[in-house]
Amino acid sequence: MSSLTDFVTPELTPYFKEYGCKIWKAPEKIVCAGVWFRGTTKYPNQYSNIEYGLVVAGLGHHNCMTILSYLFPNGEYLNHTVSGFLTSHRRFINRQDAWTIAEKMGQILHAHGAPGTLYSEDLFD
């Protein structure tokens, strides 16, 4: 007989056990844009592959940068960011890996840049 954790990916099992969430082995999808401020501070509740720095989520990358400007009004985030995307598996990924996932999952509605590099505008009408 299967247990509930048989249906949860290994990297998400601790979240399942801690929060009681039902995170199933669904295919990974792009959820939203994200910008990673590669700082040296360790923030709580970050994405599974980010140990240091802060990832900010938004509909578009410009939304993320606006939030960072409010959080860090002295501009310490400038020249220390990586634009990417957040996935349904709680990962921050770069634009190229995001393109691969979005293409596989049929999420690209309009390609705005070079094929192989995802832009948030690619995901919306």
Secondary structure by P-SEA (a helix, b strand, c coil): cccccccccccaaaaaaacccccccccccccbbbbbccccccccccccccccbbbbbcccaaaaaaaaaaacccccccccbbbbbcccccccccaaaaaaaaaaacccccccccccccccccccc
